[in-house]
Amino acid sequence: MDSRTPQSSLIKRPMADSGDGKSRKRSCSAMKKVDNDKLSEDKVFKFRVLLPNGTSVDLKIHGHGDAIPVEEFVHMVKQKYLSVVKPTKDLKETRNINWTSEELHFVDAVGSKIRKNLNFENFRPNSNNPHILILHDGSAAGGNYKNMWDLTPDTDLLTELPEHYTFVTALADLIDNSLQAVWSNGRNERRLIWVEIAKNRIEIFDSGSGMDGSDENSIAKWGKMGASLHRLAREQGIGCKPPYLTPFFGMFGYGGPFATMHLGRRALVSSKTKQSEKVYMLHLDREALLNSSSGQTWRTNGGLRYPEKDEIKKAPHRSFTKVEIFEPKWSNINIRQLRCRLKDIYFPYIQCDELSRTGKTEMPIEFQVNGMDLAEILSGEVAVTNVNSCNGPDFTLQLHLTKDAGHTSSSLSPGHTASREANARLKCVYFPIAQGKESIERILEKLKVDGCGITEDYKTFSRVSVRRMGRLLPDARWVLLPFMEPKQKKGDRGQILKRCCYRVKCFIDTDAGFKPTPSKTDLAYQNPYTIALKNFGKKHLDKDKDVRIEIYKDGQELNLSKLEKLYEDWIIKMHNQYDEEIVSGNDEPTFIFHPSNKKELGISSDVLRVHKVFWRKEATWRSGQKIKILKGAYLGHHKTNTYATLEFIILEGWEGDAGGEARLICRPIDHPDVSGCRLVFDNGTASIEIGSSISLPISTIDYGKCVAIDDAVWDHQLEKCSLKVPTAINVLSAKDCSELGIGEALPDDAVDAGFDPPEKILAVVRPASFSSAITSKNLDGKYIVQDKLEMEIQIKFRAEDMDSEIINMFSEKVNPSVLKGFHGIYIFPLGKVLPKLFEKAGLYTFLFSLKGLRGITYEKKVQVRALCDVSSWKLLNDKQISAFTARVGLCFPPLSIACFDKYNNRIPFPFDTKVMIKLSSCKGFTAHVCNMKQHMSSDNFTVSIENVRLESSELDKIRPSYNVTMSIISQDESSSVAIPCQVMPGVPQRTVMHPPKFKKQLLPGQIINDLLLEVFDAYGNHVKENEIIHLEVDGFSVQDKRGLPFKAKDDGFVDLSGLLKVVEGYGKSVSFSVTSYNQMIFKEEFHIEKRELRAAFEVPILCAASTELENLVFEVINTNGEVDESIHNEEDGGQPHTLRIISDSLDIDDSLEYSFSFGRCTVQTIHVPQKEGSFCFEVTHSHHPELHLNVEVETFPFSFQSIGSGILVMMVCSQVHLVQHLNTNNEYVLSPCSEGNFALCQVSSELEAQGKNPHHSPRIRILSLPDSSGLSDHLNKGHENVLCQSSEGKVLHSQESSELETQVNNPHQSAERRTFLLPDSSSHSVVGRLIKCEMKDIEELEEKLCQYGLCIKDHETNVGSLNLRWSNIKQEISNLQASLDLDHDFDCISGKELVIEQIVCKGDSAAAVICRIFQSLSYKDKEIDFAEKILGVVAFLGIVRTNFLSRIFAQYLGEHQMLAIVCKSHADASYLEKHGPDGRVNNAYGLHEFASELGMFINKRYDVLCLDNIRPYMGDCSCDPQRYLLLPNPTLPNGIPSPGFLGYAVNMIELDVNFWHWRTSSGHGLRETLFYRLFGELQVYENRQYMNIASSCIKDGAVSLDGGIMRGNGVISLGYWEADIQFPVVPLESHTYFSPKRVEVTKEIAVKKQELKETGDQLRSEEKALAKVLKKFRKTKEIFESWLDEKEKSFGGLPSKLETDS
């Protein structure tokens, strides 16, 4: 249903669209032009010319070209004027017209002057109304014109004039016109309706679009009945949105003139449009119209004038209409009541909540009556009714009515367009009872006080009111609609509905499809839509069968049955929440909590207040008061009055609670006091026992159905009751039944199974005067109680087994009836209801009782015996048949069979019964049954069969179902029982490997690509599908963890292809074995090829200390002695092959690795230690420790001798080197030796190695000097046996104070070995004088080195402290996470682990590797921090509450998105893999490296979601840890919420508890980033039907729980696919996972993680600063060593100096 016309286009009167083309006051585009072609002869132009003397003439001009000169047109006017005036003899009464004036010109309807030519293009031809032209002759223009307007009506409309017009209805007709006019105003234009009522004048003013003299917008149409176009716009008011505020009220076109003349004798209508300069006037005079009605035309006067200031003030946009009525017929109008009445009629237009989008009340129209705005009026029936309604939800329905075209045309008056559809909204509002008083009664009292009283009372108050397009139809005051009427239902609920339905009022809003009466006070009575609406809710109604009604509520279509249920549920809800039957009693209450007899009391609350005195209906009611309950007062009490004693008054709930019931507890007169209601106290706790008393609703007093009586009436009723008191129940015998025409009765003796039960059982109630000895008077009426008591029969059965339970077979309640003239006969049908009653053997008990009379019962028992003939055998333990399975070679569970007769009664076996067992199958299967044992129970009722074992090697014939039929047969094959079962293969016992042997020996790292295991049981059958075996490996690695169970396929094979990888080294043996049920059933051993590492150089036997071994080549050879060139280190992801050197006697870094190149590895240098003796080192392959080689070398020493004058001689293998003493600080210079070489020896303490060791031992450095001679002279001076001494006073051997010359010549030697101690300035040596000039620079370098050393020490202290702090925080986080594991929710954890296992089983994928890493503890110490960088896989980062959601979300995302890896940023994602120059993935890095270590391989692409780079959701979120997105619920185009909408998918994913407080760098959580990126605003619906209904409001797609997927932008997913990977499911019942304790712990973990991050940042900052200082330290040392290298050259002149000194 859509609106035909937007509200902004609604107009009261059509705008003018023709005029003078030369007008300067309006645009020519606003006027409709005729065709530019020459006017044809059949076009006629009608003009009405207003003359200066106040008269007018009409002209018709046929085709006359495009224009006519004004002079010619004036001549035509003059001729017409003279021809009209002369016959009427009016020429003398009017002044003359100056036909020759130079100022002679015409003015059109909008004020445009026409002086030269009258252009016909500016006027519409063949118009119904003439075009207005005003002739000016230069004299003063007049304002009034006679017979200016033609008001002749359509004759067919005269038959539809309203009959019952009142002042208010007539005034409302005029206001309807004004309302429609102002409704079309623009947003910035004033919407005003001004009503002024005075004694001699009535004024209705509106600021609408106004009228003028144009044909399309002529003011004459206002006064001409049937000419208004309002009624033509009626169809535009059909189908709008409730409350249908589209005021197309016009129906007949006579509302204006008829209402005006009904209110007064004369009227003046003044109107102006925005385009017109002047105000057009229309005079209406009742007598003038009546006098002219006898002719053919109704003509009235008119005029023009300028607008008044007051009019412009009221309508600033300069368009309005004012109706002034003079000499009104009505006097003494009560303005206050009129305001209230008008506000009731136009209430939605005055103030309305439904038009506002913000929830505020809007005032669409400014409506003033005698200067007061009606929005300020608080009185009136509508306003008072709204105030007294409850605040609960309304019950709203939308009706769409349609009818066929034939009925449409036949049901309407002639001349009216038919409507084939209509719409109505029914809003039911609840008016609760408060403090014991009905809200409707309060409404009536308030209206009476305000002077707006009505003649209705509570019973007759109108429960239905009708508005048509927002306008109240005052006389449409209907009773309850049929669907609102109380239904005849039993029980307390029916009583509540019956009472509460009268607290509902239905407000009906209809659109223009409904037709009103002519006076618009009610809907048209015979209209089919009216009839259908009044009968809405009636079923099987033939009168309006031609009208079809569609019922909608909240966008969902309903049928009448569903509607009635929803309506009743709504009433019960309103009653429970808002009704206050009685606030309290007049005495102190007794509180009762959780009563056990709620049903008997007629209440539902767990809290009761029991009173003995209360006030109701202007009277006091007390406990013990005698009352009379009239018939029809409550359910089940319709025919007679009841006399009772009032015992208690029960109120539900606490004082002040709404919706509580109030009940009267009464004890009927025929029940003694002891059987009545009583309060019981146990340890201070009160309870109530109702006994035989009855519970009545409090409304019985309100409706006058419960009245107090005096003692005399009570005593009289007591006397009547004592005459007949029932005392016993008697079941009539077969003889008595025969007299009543009933053939059979209940048997007295035992009967066989299958005995036919009697058709009927007859029973009577006996009075106290009856005696069982008077059998002849069993049917005497005096001995039969004829009261209307209810008797109940219960039939119970217990089988012959005494341990069996009693079964309730049948129960029925009947009232007494008349049979063969006998009253008080209770007839229970039995044969037709239970025709097979006596087929089961056992004891049948028939129990009779009377409702409300305790102790009056009767019991009769009938024994039924089983038959003797055998009918069938049955398995006793049949509950296990569905799972009756055994493995071949193992025994079936024990079987027990029993024997039954044809009625399924158990009977004993013959004592000699023997059985045998056969197995059968349709596939030729055979099996051998072994060791069967049979024995019979002592009572012969059971045969037990044990040790049934089957042996067969043909199970492959019946695989994969393994279904067979086991038949247990008697020896004579007369009886048998068939049992469906499964014979499964035995446990795995034998395994065959395919292929049997491999072609060659294995190599380390090799993956076995083709390997199948064929598994058999002990009988040669292939094992069943999914049979589990365990694989134990030695020297292999498996993709999954060691010992992971493997499952056999449907053919009995286990596929191990590509799963086993060789991890042992060369020359080793590897094996794998298969175990099943802890027993090894298969083992296979393999050998790995041998390789050997050897030295490709000659190892020296003796080596000088402090020298170097250079260019050491090592190679790997095979068993043939050939170099294995496959041992090659590949940097691009291949298997690494490197060499390491390990030694305890060498100062060497054993972490260094040397690469193999095609089987060979070269080590450049190895430094020989300074100490004497031997040294050894081990060379080993980095990844294959079995490839290793030990090398041992002997070293020889050298020494110093003193020759005096500070000169030393170094002896190395009989070679002499000169050393000269430099200064008193025991530092030495090596002088030239006999070989012509010099060496400088000096002691220096090294700085702390990298700032760590401040006590490093002093060292001696030897520098080479130029050649010299003359050493022999110094040797003869007796300087012998002098050793070097360090600055610390220690005596050093020569090997401790020198290093190899090669170390000196190496500019890249470490800084620790090149630190100097400079000589003192007081030295007298030659060398001292040479270096004294360098002292200053060296001192500065030494100072810098010391400063850097201290700084290094500080930074290392900080690094150590931060490392300790980082470790402590990490331990705290681990402890908190362990506490979470102790409090974990098993359902969630197991669900998550199951998803991880499923991902791992998917095989070689990045997600599987991530899951394996998270599973393995050994990877937690790796370089990558998975908790911070890699969050995991999408599939286990969230959980859902139901399997339906898990399945549909997985189907929507698809497996590639479910297996996507989630990390924090692009930087973290780059860690996962790197690429080579050719673009290929480097398998030796990142995730591929981990995969290789796990025996896995990533063979396809995968998605990575970087959360920091995802555009997050920018709206508001909830404040709880889950941070749900606050998204608006979708609504249909009509504003109704989408039915079946369950929520947004992004909010139906529950975050894993470990990520509640996780945030991106910008502060967003997983829901705003990850899941909003995956789901967006995906909507979830109950089913596809709801999803299709809501398709117009679906933005990012939708899914339904029954599998529908709509992806948005026109894409839907069809077909079927079951996702293997789904989200973990946590049931709604699981609360541990979201417990407050868990929330607090996760918060604390989040804080600790943030602290850990900050500590890590500080640690990295300190390490960065340390590296920076170390860099400066090394640079300073390089400068120092560079100085040293330069000074070595300066010692070239030292020999000559030494000769001179000597």
Salt bridges, closest charged atoms under 4 A:
ASP2 OD1 - ARG4 NH1 3.52
ASP17 OD2 - ARG124 NH2 2.73
ASP58 OD1 - ARG48 NE 2.84
GLU72 OE2 - HIS64 NE2 3.23
ASP137 OD2 - ARG95 NH1 3.90
ASP154 OD2 - ARG231 NH2 3.98
GLU160 OE1 - HIS416 NE2 3.52
GLU163 OE1 - HIS164 NE2 3.91
ASP173 OD1 - LYS520 NZ 2.90
ASP176 OD2 - ARG471 NE 2.88
ASP176 OD2 - LYS520 NZ 2.97
GLU189 OE2 - LYS274 NZ 2.05
GLU203 OE1 - ARG201 NH2 2.31
GLU203 OE2 - LYS314 NZ 3.70
ASP206 OD2 - LYS12 NZ 3.54
GLU216 OE2 - ARG124 NH1 2.79
GLU277 OE2 - LYS25 NZ 1.43
GLU287 OE2 - ARG265 NH2 1.76
GLU308 OE2 - ARG305 NH1 3.99
GLU308 OE1 - LYS322 NZ 3.97
ASP310 OD2 - LYS314 NZ 3.29
GLU311 OE2 - ARG305 NH2 2.75
GLU311 OE2 - LYS322 NZ 2.85
GLU324 OE2 - ARG201 NH2 3.06
GLU327 OE1 - ARG265 NE 3.75
GLU327 OE2 - ARG266 NE 3.26
GLU354 OE1 - ARG425 NH1 2.49
GLU354 OE2 - LYS427 NZ 3.54
GLU366 OE2 - ARG190 NH2 2.86
GLU381 OE2 - ARG477 NH2 2.98
GLU381 OE2 - LYS505 NZ 3.50
GLU421 OE2 - ARG4 NH2 2.36
GLU421 OE1 - HIS400 NE2 3.50
GLU438 OE2 - ARG503 NH2 2.97
GLU445 OE2 - LYS437 NZ 2.66
ASP450 OD1 - LYS446 NZ 3.44
GLU456 OE1 - ARG477 NH2 2.99
ASP492 OD1 - ARG663 NH2 3.87
ASP509 OD2 - ARG425 NH2 3.00
ASP546 OD2 - HIS407 ND1 2.61
GLU550 OE2 - ARG548 NH1 2.31
GLU568 OE1 - LYS489 NZ 2.48
ASP569 OD1 - ARG493 NH2 2.66
ASP569 OD2 - LYS565 NZ 3.02
ASP579 OD2 - ARG503 NH1 2.70
ASP579 OD2 - HIS575 ND1 2.63
GLU581 OE2 - ARG499 NE 3.32
GLU581 OE2 - ARG503 NH2 3.63
ASP587 OD1 - HIS611 ND1 2.76
ASP606 OD2 - HIS594 ND1 3.96
ASP606 OD1 - LYS598 NZ 2.24
GLU647 OE2 - ARG667 NE 3.30
GLU661 OE1 - ARG499 NH2 2.67
GLU661 OE2 - HIS575 NE2 2.12
ASP670 OD1 - HIS671 NE2 3.65
ASP673 OD1 - ARG667 NH2 2.72
GLU689 OE1 - ARG678 NH2 3.11
ASP702 OD2 - ARG616 NH2 2.63
ASP748 OD1 - LYS860 NZ 2.89
ASP752 OD1 - ARG865 NH2 3.09
GLU790 OE1 - LYS851 NZ 3.92
GLU859 OE2 - LYS861 NZ 3.92
GLU951 OE2 - ARG949 NH1 2.44
GLU954 OE1 - LYS957 NZ 3.36
ASP956 OD1 - ARG959 NH1 3.24
ASP956 OD2 - HIS1022 ND1 2.91
GLU973 OE2 - LYS918 NZ 3.79
GLU1014 OE1 - HIS994 NE2 2.85
GLU1014 OE2 - HIS1022 NE2 2.62
GLU1027 OE1 - ARG887 NH2 3.10
GLU1032 OE1 - ARG1042 NE 3.90
ASP1040 OD1 - ARG1412 NH1 3.65
GLU1084 OE2 - LYS997 NZ 2.82
GLU1089 OE1 - ARG1091 NH2 3.06
GLU1108 OE2 - HIS1167 ND1 2.96
GLU1115 OE2 - ARG1094 NE 2.58
GLU1115 OE1 - ARG1160 NE 3.11
ASP1124 OD2 - ARG1091 NE 2.50
ASP1147 OD2 - ARG1313 NH2 3.21
GLU1186 OE2 - HIS1184 ND1 3.39
GLU1246 OE1 - HIS1256 ND1 3.03
GLU1299 OE2 - ARG1313 NH1 3.37
GLU1312 OE1 - LYS1677 NZ 3.91
GLU1334 OE2 - LYS1687 NZ 2.94
GLU1372 OE1 - LYS1648 NZ 2.68
GLU1455 OE1 - LYS1402 NZ 3.30
GLU1473 OE2 - HIS1475 NE2 3.07
GLU1473 OE1 - HIS1488 NE2 2.95
ASP1478 OD2 - ARG1480 NE 3.70
GLU1493 OE1 - LYS1422 NZ 3.86
ASP1552 OD2 - LYS1392 NZ 3.23
GLU1568 OE2 - ARG1523 NH2 2.59
GLU1577 OE2 - LYS1595 NZ 3.93
ASP1602 OD2 - ARG1584 NH1 3.95
ASP1620 OD2 - LYS1402 NZ 3.46
GLU1651 OE2 - ARG1365 NH2 4.00
GLU1651 OE1 - LYS1648 NZ 3.95
ASP1657 OD2 - LYS1653 NZ 3.55
ASP1657 OD1 - ARG1660 NH2 2.47
GLU1662 OE1 - HIS1355 ND1 2.96
GLU1681 OE1 - ARG1314 NH1 3.33
ASP1685 OD1 - ARG1314 NH2 2.61
GLU1688 OE2 - ARG1261 NH2 3.31
